[in-house]
Amino acid sequence: MTVTITPLGPPLGAEATGVDLAGTVSDDDAEALRTALREHLVLIIRGQKLDPGQYVDGMKIFGEPIEQNEKNLVVPGHPEITQLDSRTAVSTQEDGRKMPIGSRDWHTDHTNRREPPKMTALLAIQLPSSGGDTGFANMQSAYEGLDTAEREKLDAMKTVNALLRKNDYTDDETLQQSQKDAQTHPFIRTHPETGKRAIYVHPAKLAHFEGWTPEASKEYLYDLLDRVITPDVIYRHKWQDGDLVIWDNRALMHLAYTDYDLSEGRIMQRICLAGDVPA
């Protein structure tokens, strides 16, 4: 085995070196990468220089790449890859501000789908001169830190999920279809491989908790996230050239920080891997 796995310590994360996803990855190395991701929830694979085809093939070690939602942002010829450029891949907020995709709230990806992606990967293509980190919050630890009474309350709650408003990269037809096909998921998700339980939600796609009004749902959700997403459950990744970071959506929430000049162009290529119905 040539790959070396270095845990980053609590609360999550591991770094892998000695592997080139553009080449042939041995069965032993592939299993070591999968095991590290399962145990540490975020895996940083250093020094990757991949063309789009190599990127897609490399991610098949972990699962099956799926087509992306944002059709106008996909890499030509590769519907599995979205290019997230801070200058163009933005969402206009209610107050008129332009925010890069993934920077508004802590979230997990694509909860509006019946089978949301189990994992997401980002490949660093271009980095700003400073800043532009990505944060990851261990929502299994966040859930475990709650008292028994609140955990029991959350265990019984369900979320109703859809695309809620038009943005710069969603057309009217997609928006209307998503709202027609709103998906109900458990608020507390059980990981299908480890059995651990985690808070599972995307605030911008939460129409409401089942049986709650939208207003009460948002108020409770943001209060809860403010209480549980604390420094002791967060790993903040400082990007380096050639970093490929893959994480487990079933256990984490993530956030793109905007502490940099967006006009410099922070460019990431994103792949999501097929998941299953949350339980």
Backbone bond lengths (Angstrom), bond angles and torsions (degrees), N, CA, C in turn:
res aa  C-N    CA-C-N  psi(-1)  N-CA   C-N-CA  omega(-1)  CA-C   N-CA-C  phi
1 M - - - 1.468 - - 1.524 108.89 -
2 T 1.332 117.75 133.22 1.458 121.96 -178.35 1.526 112.92 -103.08
3 V 1.318 118.56 -21.47 1.454 120.89 -177.32 1.524 110.46 -75.61
4 T 1.338 115.12 141.78 1.461 121.58 175.12 1.523 108.44 -115.86
5 I 1.323 116.68 128.56 1.458 122.76 179.75 1.523 108.44 -106.95
6 T 1.326 116.54 125.09 1.462 121.84 178.62 1.522 109.26 -120.99
7 P 1.347 118.13 107.43 1.468 119.27 176.78 1.522 110.93 -61.30
8 L 1.327 116.07 143.33 1.455 121.24 179.11 1.514 111.88 -90.59
9 G 1.343 116.40 -6.30 1.454 120.43 178.31 1.505 111.67 91.80
10 P 1.351 115.66 176.18 1.454 118.71 -179.83 1.530 109.18 -58.41
11 P 1.318 119.21 145.67 1.466 126.36 7.73 1.527 114.28 -92.92
12 L 1.352 118.66 -9.85 1.457 120.95 -176.14 1.519 109.43 -175.22
13 G 1.345 115.41 169.54 1.451 120.83 171.37 1.514 114.54 103.60
14 A 1.349 115.38 143.59 1.461 123.22 173.04 1.513 108.43 -147.73
15 E 1.323 115.72 153.09 1.458 122.45 -179.55 1.523 109.05 -113.29
16 A 1.340 116.18 135.39 1.463 121.46 177.59 1.513 109.34 -114.82
17 T 1.319 116.35 131.03 1.458 122.27 174.61 1.531 108.52 -128.78
18 G 1.324 115.53 162.81 1.457 120.04 176.95 1.509 114.31 83.74
19 V 1.332 117.02 20.70 1.459 120.40 177.85 1.524 108.92 -133.29
20 D 1.322 117.04 139.76 1.460 123.15 178.32 1.520 108.07 -121.00
21 L 1.316 116.66 106.41 1.461 120.66 -177.22 1.524 112.41 -70.08
22 A 1.329 117.66 -11.32 1.470 120.23 176.03 1.523 111.32 -78.15
23 G 1.313 116.67 -15.42 1.459 120.81 179.92 1.514 111.69 -107.81
24 T 1.319 115.89 -155.72 1.459 121.45 178.66 1.523 109.12 -90.13
25 V 1.314 115.51 126.63 1.459 121.50 177.77 1.527 107.75 -103.09
26 S 1.319 116.71 124.26 1.463 120.45 -177.74 1.526 110.88 -65.87
27 D 1.307 115.97 159.84 1.467 120.52 177.96 1.528 110.77 -59.35
28 D 1.336 117.00 -39.62 1.462 120.03 -180.00 1.520 111.60 -65.09
29 D 1.336 116.25 -42.33 1.463 119.32 179.10 1.528 111.15 -66.84
30 A 1.331 116.35 -41.18 1.466 119.93 178.80 1.522 110.62 -60.76
31 E 1.316 117.21 -42.46 1.462 120.69 179.60 1.527 110.74 -66.92
32 A 1.334 117.00 -37.31 1.466 120.11 177.42 1.527 111.05 -63.50
33 L 1.330 117.20 -39.27 1.463 120.93 177.91 1.521 110.82 -66.05
34 R 1.326 117.32 -44.49 1.469 120.38 179.47 1.527 111.20 -63.67
35 T 1.311 116.67 -41.31 1.462 120.47 179.92 1.527 110.70 -64.32
36 A 1.327 116.94 -43.01 1.463 120.92 179.24 1.523 111.10 -61.56
37 L 1.318 116.62 -41.61 1.461 119.99 179.55 1.522 110.92 -66.90
38 R 1.322 116.92 -41.66 1.465 120.32 179.18 1.536 111.23 -62.83
39 E 1.317 116.65 -38.68 1.460 120.22 -176.03 1.531 113.18 -82.41
40 H 1.336 116.89 -33.18 1.459 120.32 -171.31 1.529 113.51 -112.75
41 L 1.328 118.27 -8.81 1.473 125.07 169.58 1.530 114.87 75.20
42 V 1.322 117.83 -28.91 1.472 122.68 172.38 1.517 107.30 -128.10
43 L 1.339 116.27 132.01 1.465 120.93 178.71 1.519 109.07 -125.16
44 I 1.327 116.47 124.31 1.463 122.56 177.32 1.525 107.70 -103.31
45 I 1.317 116.56 117.15 1.468 121.94 178.66 1.525 106.66 -105.91
46 R 1.316 115.86 111.48 1.460 121.01 -172.09 1.531 111.79 -81.74
47 G 1.333 114.70 155.53 1.456 122.97 165.95 1.516 115.50 68.43
48 Q 1.336 117.49 38.20 1.465 120.07 -178.16 1.527 111.04 -98.14
49 K 1.326 116.36 125.81 1.467 123.03 174.56 1.521 106.39 -119.68
50 L 1.323 116.67 96.45 1.452 121.61 -169.51 1.519 110.98 -122.56
51 D 1.340 116.75 136.31 1.459 118.31 166.78 1.532 107.37 -81.34
52 P 1.345 118.57 168.37 1.461 119.76 -174.64 1.527 114.40 -55.39
53 G 1.319 117.59 -40.51 1.456 120.22 179.47 1.515 111.94 -64.88
54 Q 1.327 117.49 -41.08 1.462 121.20 178.20 1.530 110.92 -66.52
55 Y 1.309 116.14 -36.41 1.467 121.10 178.73 1.529 110.03 -62.90
56 V 1.324 116.90 -49.74 1.461 120.64 179.04 1.525 110.73 -59.48
57 D 1.313 116.89 -46.66 1.462 120.38 -179.10 1.532 111.48 -64.09
58 G 1.322 116.54 -39.27 1.458 119.77 -179.88 1.506 113.13 -63.55
59 M 1.318 116.82 -35.52 1.459 120.26 -178.83 1.529 112.65 -72.93
60 K 1.333 116.59 -15.54 1.463 119.53 178.18 1.528 111.99 -67.19
61 I 1.323 117.37 -13.04 1.461 120.99 170.96 1.526 110.18 -59.10
62 F 1.335 116.66 -33.23 1.456 122.18 -172.45 1.529 113.64 -103.32
63 G 1.324 117.79 -18.10 1.453 120.68 -177.59 1.521 110.73 164.53
64 E 1.325 115.63 -167.12 1.458 121.34 -176.05 1.521 111.02 -101.46
65 P 1.346 118.98 115.64 1.462 120.59 176.56 1.535 111.46 -60.63
66 I 1.328 115.99 141.02 1.465 121.45 -178.60 1.520 109.79 -117.11
67 E 1.334 115.78 161.19 1.459 119.92 177.39 1.525 110.07 -67.54
68 Q 1.338 115.37 144.60 1.450 121.62 -176.74 1.531 111.78 -84.10
69 N 1.340 115.44 155.23 1.464 121.57 178.48 1.529 112.06 -70.18
70 E 1.318 116.91 -40.48 1.466 121.63 -168.92 1.525 109.42 -87.25
71 K 1.334 115.85 86.13 1.464 120.78 -170.69 1.522 113.15 -61.87
72 N 1.329 117.85 -30.89 1.459 119.40 -177.61 1.529 112.96 -82.24
73 L 1.339 116.92 0.00 1.455 120.46 179.37 1.527 112.85 -112.32
74 V 1.335 117.69 0.87 1.465 118.87 -175.42 1.526 110.48 -74.24
75 V 1.327 114.72 152.21 1.463 121.66 175.32 1.524 108.12 -71.69
76 P 1.331 119.47 128.15 1.470 121.16 -177.74 1.526 112.27 -51.37
77 G 1.325 115.06 129.80 1.457 121.21 179.61 1.510 114.18 82.82
78 H 1.339 117.31 -2.53 1.466 120.56 -177.60 1.528 109.61 -137.73
79 P 1.333 117.78 80.79 1.470 120.60 -177.76 1.515 113.60 -64.99
80 E 1.344 117.64 -8.60 1.457 120.77 177.85 1.536 112.57 -82.65
81 I 1.344 116.67 -10.80 1.469 120.25 -173.75 1.524 110.33 -117.07
82 T 1.322 115.37 125.23 1.460 121.60 171.10 1.521 108.94 -102.29
83 Q 1.330 116.99 133.93 1.462 121.08 174.75 1.524 109.11 -96.47
84 L 1.324 115.34 116.35 1.459 122.06 -177.85 1.523 108.85 -103.48
85 D 1.317 115.00 101.23 1.463 123.21 -178.38 1.528 107.39 -109.72
86 S 1.317 117.37 123.14 1.467 121.61 -175.09 1.521 112.85 -60.30
87 R 1.329 118.11 -16.10 1.473 121.02 179.94 1.518 111.98 -86.20
88 T 1.332 117.14 -22.63 1.474 119.88 -172.92 1.520 114.16 -130.38
89 A 1.323 118.73 -31.79 1.472 121.34 -177.83 1.514 108.53 -88.73
90 V 1.334 114.11 77.34 1.464 120.69 -173.15 1.519 110.10 -127.84
91 S 1.315 114.28 162.24 1.455 121.97 174.72 1.521 108.27 -122.37
92 T 1.331 117.03 130.69 1.458 121.21 178.73 1.524 109.27 -82.60
93 Q 1.324 116.48 122.81 1.454 121.90 -178.23 1.534 110.92 -82.29
94 E 1.330 115.12 170.40 1.468 119.96 -178.60 1.526 112.19 -58.36
95 D 1.347 116.84 -30.11 1.463 120.05 -179.07 1.528 112.51 -90.29
96 G 1.351 116.53 6.66 1.450 120.84 177.07 1.518 115.05 92.26
97 R 1.320 117.77 -7.49 1.464 120.25 178.75 1.527 111.15 -68.25
98 K 1.327 115.75 146.64 1.461 121.92 174.51 1.520 108.30 -99.14
99 M 1.325 116.44 122.98 1.458 120.56 -179.43 1.519 109.66 -124.35
100 P 1.327 117.82 134.84 1.463 119.76 177.31 1.524 111.15 -59.69
101 I 1.317 116.72 150.79 1.455 121.64 177.59 1.528 109.49 -55.67
102 G 1.325 115.19 133.11 1.456 121.21 175.77 1.507 115.38 88.47
103 S 1.340 117.59 5.24 1.469 119.86 -174.14 1.526 113.60 -108.07
104 R 1.330 117.37 -1.39 1.472 118.73 -175.38 1.523 111.93 -80.31
105 D 1.316 117.41 -48.01 1.464 122.20 -175.34 1.522 109.97 -139.49
106 W 1.325 115.62 156.55 1.456 119.30 162.01 1.527 107.72 -60.76
107 H 1.339 116.99 135.30 1.466 119.02 -173.36 1.525 110.35 -160.51
108 T 1.321 115.82 166.34 1.456 122.99 165.92 1.526 106.79 -116.25
109 D 1.319 117.66 154.43 1.461 120.52 -165.50 1.531 114.33 -81.81
110 H 1.341 114.59 138.81 1.467 124.53 163.65 1.535 113.89 57.41
111 T 1.331 116.86 44.97 1.463 119.39 177.22 1.526 112.36 -69.08
112 N 1.329 116.86 -8.98 1.473 119.97 176.26 1.523 111.99 -75.22
113 R 1.324 118.07 -7.33 1.464 121.12 178.11 1.528 110.77 -90.21
114 R 1.328 115.75 151.81 1.465 120.66 175.31 1.521 110.29 -63.29
115 E 1.318 117.07 -39.80 1.457 123.30 177.65 1.532 108.20 -120.91
116 P 1.315 117.99 83.18 1.466 119.82 -178.61 1.527 111.15 -63.00
117 P 1.331 117.13 155.39 1.471 119.66 -178.47 1.517 111.64 -62.47
118 K 1.335 115.09 138.45 1.468 118.52 179.12 1.515 111.79 -75.41
119 M 1.331 116.88 -29.79 1.461 121.29 -178.27 1.514 110.18 -141.65
120 T 1.330 114.88 156.07 1.463 122.26 173.69 1.521 108.08 -131.23
121 A 1.328 115.89 143.88 1.464 121.60 176.74 1.520 109.63 -125.59
122 L 1.321 115.89 144.63 1.459 123.09 171.84 1.519 108.90 -124.65
123 L 1.328 115.46 134.60 1.456 122.49 175.32 1.521 108.10 -113.90
124 A 1.338 116.89 123.56 1.466 121.18 -178.29 1.526 109.70 -74.10
125 I 1.334 116.07 118.88 1.466 122.41 178.52 1.521 110.34 -102.18
126 Q 1.333 116.64 -42.64 1.478 121.73 178.54 1.518 107.50 -148.46
127 L 1.326 116.03 135.25 1.460 120.80 -176.79 1.524 110.64 -117.77
128 P 1.341 117.22 148.66 1.464 119.76 174.11 1.519 110.28 -70.25
129 S 1.304 116.70 167.84 1.470 120.63 -177.04 1.520 112.06 -66.84
130 S 1.337 116.97 -24.98 1.458 121.16 174.89 1.521 108.10 -157.70
131 G 1.325 115.98 158.46 1.463 121.17 178.16 1.523 112.32 74.55
132 G 1.345 115.22 -162.21 1.454 121.22 179.27 1.516 114.15 80.63
133 D 1.337 116.97 25.75 1.461 120.75 179.52 1.530 110.72 -67.75
134 T 1.331 115.59 165.60 1.463 122.56 170.99 1.526 108.45 -121.30
135 G 1.328 116.24 130.79 1.455 121.09 178.57 1.512 111.19 -99.31
136 F 1.330 116.18 145.22 1.457 123.25 176.68 1.522 108.54 -128.43
137 A 1.334 116.41 130.44 1.464 121.81 -178.74 1.517 109.66 -114.85
138 N 1.312 116.58 127.80 1.462 122.84 179.79 1.520 108.68 -78.39
139 M 1.341 116.06 100.88 1.453 120.17 -175.15 1.531 112.44 -82.77
140 Q 1.332 117.48 -9.92 1.461 120.22 168.47 1.526 109.28 -70.90
141 S 1.324 116.53 -46.91 1.464 120.02 177.17 1.524 111.21 -64.79
142 A 1.340 116.32 -38.00 1.461 119.85 178.98 1.527 110.91 -61.23
143 Y 1.328 116.43 -43.17 1.465 121.09 178.61 1.524 110.90 -65.39
144 E 1.325 116.45 -44.46 1.462 120.23 -178.09 1.524 112.00 -64.52
145 G 1.330 117.38 -23.91 1.449 120.82 -179.20 1.517 114.71 -78.64
146 L 1.323 117.61 -9.53 1.461 121.11 178.69 1.524 110.41 -78.98
147 D 1.329 116.18 157.45 1.463 118.25 177.26 1.528 110.09 -74.42
148 T 1.307 116.41 164.70 1.465 121.89 -173.32 1.516 111.86 -58.80
149 A 1.320 117.74 -41.69 1.463 121.02 -176.53 1.526 110.72 -63.72
150 E 1.328 117.51 -42.57 1.461 118.48 -178.83 1.524 111.04 -72.36
151 R 1.334 117.32 -36.83 1.464 118.95 175.63 1.525 110.76 -59.08
152 E 1.322 117.27 -42.60 1.464 120.71 179.63 1.527 110.76 -64.18
153 K 1.321 117.18 -37.09 1.466 120.91 176.64 1.521 110.63 -63.37
154 L 1.335 116.91 -47.36 1.461 121.07 -178.36 1.522 111.25 -66.51
155 D 1.336 117.34 -35.21 1.466 121.31 -179.19 1.525 112.11 -56.54
156 A 1.310 116.67 -30.62 1.465 121.27 -176.08 1.522 113.02 -90.03
157 M 1.326 118.24 -6.47 1.459 121.44 -173.48 1.522 111.42 -90.08
158 K 1.332 114.98 148.57 1.465 122.04 176.53 1.525 108.94 -127.39
159 T 1.330 114.99 148.76 1.456 121.09 178.18 1.521 110.22 -106.30
160 V 1.340 116.63 143.50 1.460 122.84 172.35 1.519 106.86 -107.61
161 N 1.337 116.88 123.49 1.461 122.02 -166.12 1.519 111.83 -124.22
162 A 1.342 115.23 137.75 1.467 121.77 176.69 1.518 108.62 -164.41
163 L 1.349 116.32 165.81 1.456 120.05 166.32 1.522 106.56 -70.06
164 L 1.319 117.54 126.28 1.460 120.41 -168.98 1.514 114.25 -100.57
165 R 1.322 117.50 -22.21 1.467 118.84 -179.52 1.517 109.01 -154.15
166 K 1.318 114.90 156.72 1.462 119.89 177.98 1.525 109.46 -71.58
167 N 1.318 115.02 140.88 1.456 119.21 174.55 1.526 109.28 -133.24
168 D 1.310 115.65 -168.88 1.463 120.35 -172.06 1.527 113.76 -69.31
169 Y 1.324 117.84 -13.15 1.461 119.94 -176.10 1.529 112.95 -129.92
170 T 1.350 117.85 16.78 1.463 121.77 177.82 1.524 108.91 -125.74
171 D 1.341 118.02 126.77 1.456 120.18 -179.84 1.528 110.35 -87.32
172 D 1.342 115.68 169.11 1.458 121.25 -175.55 1.530 111.99 -61.44
173 E 1.315 116.50 -40.43 1.468 120.00 -177.53 1.529 111.42 -63.36
174 T 1.330 116.08 -43.46 1.467 120.44 178.97 1.515 111.06 -63.97
175 L 1.335 116.39 -41.86 1.461 121.52 179.83 1.527 110.91 -62.25
176 Q 1.315 116.88 -48.63 1.465 121.12 -177.97 1.529 111.54 -64.54
177 Q 1.328 116.71 -39.36 1.460 119.65 -179.80 1.523 111.02 -67.41
178 S 1.319 116.82 -39.26 1.456 120.21 179.07 1.526 111.29 -63.78
179 Q 1.324 116.69 -41.32 1.465 119.18 -179.99 1.520 111.48 -69.27
180 K 1.321 116.52 -33.32 1.466 120.58 175.77 1.522 110.73 -66.83
181 D 1.331 116.60 -35.92 1.468 122.19 -175.80 1.526 111.71 -105.27
182 A 1.330 117.51 36.70 1.465 120.64 -178.28 1.527 111.09 -52.60
183 Q 1.339 115.68 138.55 1.455 121.96 -174.25 1.529 110.99 -107.02
184 T 1.322 115.67 136.95 1.463 121.88 177.31 1.524 109.47 -102.57
185 H 1.343 115.72 126.82 1.463 121.46 -179.83 1.526 109.64 -130.46
186 P 1.334 117.45 156.96 1.466 119.38 172.83 1.524 110.52 -67.21
187 F 1.313 116.49 140.99 1.462 120.49 177.21 1.527 110.76 -69.89
188 I 1.321 115.91 -32.25 1.458 121.56 175.45 1.520 107.66 -110.09
189 R 1.326 115.34 115.64 1.458 121.25 -174.13 1.528 110.66 -101.19
190 T 1.331 115.50 136.99 1.456 121.59 175.71 1.524 109.31 -94.21
191 H 1.333 116.39 125.88 1.453 120.32 -178.36 1.531 109.09 -68.50
192 P 1.345 118.06 127.26 1.464 119.81 -174.33 1.526 114.09 -69.21
193 E 1.325 118.38 -17.17 1.461 120.87 -178.65 1.523 113.09 -100.61
194 T 1.324 117.64 -35.85 1.467 120.42 -175.07 1.520 113.47 -108.80
195 G 1.340 117.83 -17.37 1.456 121.01 -177.84 1.513 114.42 79.12
196 K 1.338 118.11 -1.21 1.459 120.82 178.74 1.528 110.01 -74.35
197 R 1.336 115.48 151.84 1.463 120.68 -176.55 1.523 110.62 -110.46
198 A 1.342 115.20 145.47 1.463 120.49 -174.60 1.518 110.43 -145.14
199 I 1.321 116.41 149.77 1.459 121.98 169.20 1.524 107.28 -66.34
200 Y 1.341 116.06 130.71 1.466 120.53 -170.75 1.520 108.71 -133.77
201 V 1.353 117.04 108.97 1.463 119.16 -174.22 1.533 110.20 -166.43
202 H 1.324 114.52 152.78 1.463 122.62 168.90 1.528 105.74 -123.49
203 P 1.342 118.64 107.38 1.469 120.39 -174.73 1.525 114.13 -54.46
204 A 1.335 118.05 -39.38 1.462 120.72 -176.88 1.520 112.67 -74.35
205 K 1.328 117.51 -12.23 1.459 121.09 177.90 1.529 112.15 -112.00
206 L 1.323 117.58 3.87 1.464 121.59 176.99 1.525 109.08 -82.05
207 A 1.334 116.24 103.85 1.471 119.45 174.57 1.525 109.59 -67.30
208 H 1.327 115.19 -44.76 1.469 121.63 176.45 1.522 108.57 -178.72
209 F 1.323 115.69 162.43 1.455 120.05 166.69 1.528 107.73 -75.03
210 E 1.312 116.35 144.49 1.469 120.28 179.86 1.531 108.98 -58.09
211 G 1.368 115.71 123.78 1.452 121.21 -179.75 1.517 114.73 86.85
212 W 1.343 117.71 0.01 1.465 122.73 179.68 1.529 109.06 -112.88
213 T 1.340 116.07 158.47 1.455 119.61 171.27 1.534 108.98 -77.86
214 P 1.340 117.03 156.90 1.466 118.65 176.07 1.528 112.75 -57.03
215 E 1.329 116.42 -39.76 1.460 119.89 -177.26 1.527 111.46 -65.32
216 A 1.328 116.44 -46.85 1.467 119.98 179.39 1.527 110.95 -65.79
217 S 1.322 116.17 -34.85 1.463 120.54 179.99 1.517 110.68 -62.86
218 K 1.337 117.06 -48.95 1.457 120.78 -178.33 1.531 110.65 -65.01
219 E 1.318 116.63 -41.25 1.462 120.09 -178.81 1.527 110.62 -60.99
220 Y 1.341 116.49 -47.43 1.452 119.23 -179.34 1.530 111.17 -66.77
221 L 1.338 116.68 -43.19 1.452 120.08 -177.05 1.520 111.53 -59.81
222 Y 1.321 117.98 -49.78 1.457 120.07 -176.75 1.525 111.71 -66.87
223 D 1.328 117.38 -33.58 1.462 119.99 174.53 1.526 109.95 -63.41
224 L 1.340 116.33 -45.31 1.460 120.36 -179.87 1.524 111.37 -61.74
225 L 1.343 116.93 -48.43 1.461 119.56 -177.91 1.524 111.79 -64.12
226 D 1.319 117.22 -35.81 1.460 120.09 176.32 1.523 111.25 -61.83
227 R 1.325 116.44 -33.60 1.467 120.34 -178.15 1.520 113.15 -79.42
228 V 1.341 117.00 -33.73 1.475 118.56 -170.49 1.529 114.36 -102.14
229 I 1.342 118.44 -23.43 1.472 119.67 178.35 1.519 107.68 -88.57
230 T 1.313 114.39 88.21 1.458 123.87 -174.88 1.533 108.79 -117.62
231 P 1.329 118.46 163.35 1.465 119.98 -175.89 1.525 114.76 -53.25
232 D 1.329 118.04 -28.60 1.463 119.52 -176.17 1.523 113.24 -75.04
233 V 1.352 118.99 -8.69 1.466 120.41 176.36 1.533 111.81 -112.28
234 I 1.344 118.00 5.73 1.467 122.29 -172.79 1.526 111.37 -108.85
235 Y 1.333 115.32 135.88 1.461 122.58 164.30 1.524 107.07 -113.55
236 R 1.323 116.84 126.52 1.466 122.04 -179.69 1.519 108.58 -107.28
237 H 1.344 115.27 114.05 1.461 119.92 -175.15 1.517 111.29 -89.74
238 K 1.331 115.04 123.89 1.461 122.16 175.37 1.528 107.38 -97.07
239 W 1.316 115.82 112.88 1.458 121.43 -170.94 1.518 112.99 -70.34
240 Q 1.345 114.95 144.84 1.455 123.37 170.56 1.527 108.20 -123.00
241 D 1.322 116.85 156.40 1.464 120.66 176.42 1.529 109.64 -54.42
242 G 1.322 116.49 133.64 1.452 121.14 177.40 1.506 115.44 83.39
243 D 1.327 117.77 4.59 1.469 120.04 177.11 1.516 110.63 -70.61
244 L 1.303 115.77 134.69 1.461 122.84 166.75 1.521 105.77 -120.00
245 V 1.328 116.45 121.63 1.458 121.36 -178.37 1.527 108.73 -118.52
246 I 1.322 115.72 127.93 1.455 121.47 178.29 1.521 108.18 -124.69
247 W 1.336 116.28 139.84 1.469 119.21 -176.77 1.523 111.09 -140.76
248 D 1.326 114.19 164.28 1.457 123.25 -174.96 1.528 109.86 -97.23
249 N 1.335 116.34 106.19 1.460 120.96 -179.32 1.519 113.17 -64.75
250 R 1.316 117.62 -20.27 1.459 121.21 -176.28 1.518 112.46 -77.44
251 A 1.332 115.84 -9.81 1.461 120.70 -176.22 1.521 113.89 -127.39
252 L 1.340 117.17 -14.44 1.463 121.46 -171.22 1.520 112.06 -126.00
253 M 1.334 114.71 159.71 1.456 122.62 159.55 1.529 106.58 -117.41
254 H 1.336 115.75 157.67 1.461 119.20 -178.76 1.523 110.21 -140.11
255 L 1.332 114.92 164.48 1.459 121.91 -176.80 1.518 108.97 -152.25
256 A 1.344 115.95 132.06 1.464 120.87 173.45 1.528 108.23 -89.79
257 Y 1.327 116.68 119.22 1.463 120.61 178.64 1.533 109.82 -76.75
258 T 1.329 115.40 150.61 1.472 120.45 -175.92 1.527 111.73 -118.14
259 D 1.318 116.18 34.69 1.460 121.75 -178.45 1.523 111.26 -87.72
260 Y 1.323 116.74 50.45 1.464 121.45 -179.59 1.518 108.25 -155.38
261 D 1.318 115.99 171.00 1.461 122.14 178.79 1.528 108.08 -79.52
262 L 1.330 117.06 107.52 1.462 120.93 -176.04 1.523 111.97 -60.55
263 S 1.316 117.29 -27.27 1.470 120.48 -177.80 1.532 112.43 -71.89
264 E 1.334 117.40 -12.85 1.473 119.46 176.78 1.521 111.21 -68.41
265 G 1.323 116.57 -28.55 1.449 120.42 -178.69 1.522 112.82 89.96
266 R 1.307 116.38 85.45 1.471 122.32 169.88 1.526 105.88 -89.53
267 I 1.332 117.22 111.58 1.462 121.40 -172.30 1.520 109.83 -115.91
268 M 1.319 115.47 121.28 1.454 123.18 176.13 1.523 108.81 -124.67
269 Q 1.312 116.35 144.09 1.458 120.70 171.46 1.528 108.33 -106.28
270 R 1.326 115.34 128.16 1.467 121.24 -173.03 1.523 111.32 -112.08
271 I 1.328 114.88 137.77 1.463 123.09 171.41 1.519 107.82 -127.55
272 C 1.329 116.61 137.95 1.462 122.22 173.47 1.530 108.71 -113.61
273 L 1.318 116.25 146.66 1.455 122.29 -177.24 1.522 110.49 -110.17
274 A 1.310 116.03 140.14 1.472 122.75 -175.31 1.523 110.47 -54.95
275 G 1.338 115.01 137.17 1.450 121.33 177.50 1.504 112.14 -119.01
276 D 1.332 115.47 -158.61 1.458 120.36 178.84 1.524 109.57 -131.74
277 V 1.319 116.96 -178.42 1.454 121.15 179.53 1.533 108.88 -72.06
278 P 1.337 119.27 122.71 1.468 120.25 -178.97 1.527 111.84 -58.54
279 A 1.319 115.32 142.31 1.468 121.54 179.13 1.525 109.18 -138.13
